[in-house]
Amino acid sequence: MDSFKLDETNGNKISKVKLGKAVALLALGATENHGPHLPFGADTIFTDVLAERVVERVDNVILLPSISYGESLDHIRYPMTVTLSPHTLENLVFEVLDSVATHGVKHFLLINGHDGNRNPIASAVKRVREKHLDSVFVSYEWPLSVYDHLEEGFFQKWGGHGHAGESETSIFLYLRPDLVETEAIPEDSPPPKYHDGVFHWSISDLTETGAEGAPKFATKEKGEIIAEKCVDLIVGLLKQLNGNDWKPRRADGKKRRQK
């Protein structure tokens, strides 16, 4: 089956799809301040691009309409940030996944572009798994993966980390330079670093502009490498999952023993 976007297809085509063999792909982003130089939809725009490029390279994928609002309470002090409560986002994700699983889809991949969405997604998946025990849900959050696959010294400062920092600004210089206000790129704002403890900061505690990190070191070339590496990693993940029929595999390479 060729991959397709659900919102651009029709009931006639869906009636011919073996939904139990398909992968439902859901991208999640946010609508929040990304400093003075990047667009409010940065997280959504990038995850949409990743999802669309994956669909171009992998068969049997149904691309669901993306969720463009996230849990952005950390950014609410910046004007026109739009946030959902964790409970609302959890319910939204749950109801989308539950609806699709009800129709027989068993394989789900979620591409998340915003760290505030992480816990609501996890809670939603736990709930939907209780109703659909034969379904498998996998999440991919690009900042948690791609940095480990870049060469040492790839970033100029702080490993590229930071909100609207070196990595995100590079991505948009590559993907959508028309949306980057280069004259407004702010000075460095060091991300916090503590060896022990989990600190529940709001980003406004760390930066006046809403940007964090070293965006002035961003380049189009870095953005292209990051974006293409993310796509390669997601495609590789899907191929591994499909090759193993979406069953768990142990660290020693053996399949989990079925009861």
N, C-alpha and C positions, 0 to 999 in steps of 0.2 A: 504494500500500500504506500502510495506517495504521501508525504506529510502535508498538512494543510492547516490553515487558521480556521478555528471554529466559527468566528464571527463573519467569515467570508464564504461559508459553505451553506448547504441547504439540506433539508430532510431527506431528499432523494439520495444524495450521496452518502449521508450518514447511515441510511438503511442498508447500504452495501458494505459497510465497514465492520470488520470483526473486532469489536471493541475490546474483547478480552485479550487481544494480542497487541493493542495499541498502547502508546505511552502518552499520558496527558501531561503537558508541560505548562506550568504556571509561573510567570514572572511577577515578582513583587518589588515595589520601589517605595518612594515617599515623595511628599511635596513639602519641602522645607528649605530654609535659608542655606545656601552653599557659599557663604562669604559674599563679598562685593563683586565677584567676577564670574561665578558659575551660575547656571540656571537652577531654579527651584526644583525642576524635575530631573535633576542629574541622575539620581538613583534609578528612577523609572526608565529614563531614556537609555541608559547603559544596559540595564537588564533586558529591555525590549530588543536591543540590538543583538545581545548575546543569544537570546531565544530565537530570533529570526535567522541568525546565521547557523545555529544548530539545526533548525528545521531544514535548511538548505542542504545539509550534509548527512542527515540521518532519516531513514524511512520509518514509517509507522508512528509518527508523532502527530498528535493533535495539539496545536498551540491554542491554549485558552486565552481569552482577553485578560490582560494584565491588571493587577491591582496597583493603582498609582498613589494611594494614600497609605501611610504607615503609622507606626507608633513613634511620634517625633516630639514627645514631651520635653526632651532635653533642649529642643530648639525653639520652644514656644515663645520665648522672650523676643525673638526676632520677628518683626512685622511680616504678616502674611504666611508664616508657617502654618500648615494645616496638619493637625494630628488626630488620629483615632486613639481612643483609650486602648490599653492592652486587651481588655475584655471584648471590646467591639471588634478589634482586628482578629482576635482568636475566633470569635463567632463567625466573622466573615469568611475566613479561611476554611474553617470547619464546614460551613454550609456549602461553599463551592466544591470542596473535595467530596463531601458526602453526596451531593447531587450527582457528580460525575461517576462516583463509585456505584451509586444506585443503578446506573445504566450498564454496569458490567465491566467498566474499566478497572484494571487491577494494578497498573503500573503508573506511578506518579513521580515526576521530577519537578521540584520547586527551585527556581533560581531567585535568590534573595539578594538585593542590592543595598540593604540598609540594616545595620546592626540592631537597631531598636525593634525590628520585626522578629528577631531570633526567638525569643521566649514565647511570644504569642503563637508563632508557627509551630514550635515544639508542642505546646499545649493543645493546639488544634489537631495536630497529627495523632497525638495520644488518644484523643477522644474519638476521632474518626476510625482509628484502628479497632476500637472496641466494637464498632458496628460492622466493620468490613475486615475480618481477620485474615482473609485470603488476599488482601491488597498490600502492596509494598510502596512505601513513601520514602523518597530520598531528597535531601535538601543540599543545594550547592550555594555557598556564599563566597563570592569571589575573593574578598580580601583575606579570608581564612585559608585560602589554597594557593593563589597564584604567587604570592611572595616567596614561597618555598621553592618555586620553579624558575626563579630568575637568577642570573649570575650574581655572585657576590660583588658588591660595589655598584650594582645597577643604578641605585638611587644615590643622589648626592648627599642627602641628609636624613637622619632618623629613619632609615629604611623605607622611605616613601610614605610612612604612616601619617595620618592626620586627616581631618575632615576638610575637603576641598583643598588638599595639600598637593604634594608633588605628583602623586600617582593619579588622583582624580583629575587634576588640571591637565596632566599629560594626555589622559584618555580623551578629554574634550578638545584639546588642541588637534588631536587626530580625527576624532569622529565628527565633531560639530564646532569647528573653529569660529563659525558665525555666532555661536552662543557664548563665546569667551570674551569678556571685556578686559583685554590684556592691560590696558592702562590702569585698571583698578586692582590688579593683582597685589595683594597686601604683603607686608614684610613677614618674615618668619615668626611663627608662634609655636614655641616648643611644646610638644605633647608631654603630658605628665608621665613620670616613670617612678614606680615604687616596686620594690622587690616582694613585699608581703602585703596581703590584704586586698580586698576588692573595694574600690572607691566608687560611689555612685554620684559622679559629678554631673552637673549640667554643663553643656559646652559653653554657656555664657559665663561660667566660673573660670574658664580658661582663656577665652579670647573675646575681644570686643567686636570683632568683625564677623564672627561666625566661621571663619576659616582657621584651620589649625594645621601646622606642619610647615613645609617650605615650598609653596607653590611657584616661587620665582625660578626654581630649578626645573620646572616642567618643560618637556619638549614633545613635539608631535611624534618623533621617532620612538620615544619611550612609550607613548600612548598606544602606538600601533603594536608594539611588542606585547604589551600587557593585554590588550584586547584579543589579539590572535592567540596568545597563550591560553587565555580563559576559554575561548571557543574550543581549542584543541583539547583542553582538560575535560570539558563537559562532554564533547564527542567521545573521547576515550572512556569516560565513565559510563556513558550509555552503551557503548560497545561491550564493555566488560559485563554490565548488568544483563544485556540481551544474551550474551554468550553463555551466561550462567543461569538463564531463565529467571533472573531476578531472585535467585535463592541465596541465602547467606553462605559465605565462604570463609573458612577459618584462616588464621594467619599462616598455617602450614600449607595452604592451597587446597585442602580437602573440603568437600561439601559437608554442610551440617547433616548429621544423620537424621533422617526423617522418622518420626514416631509411627 
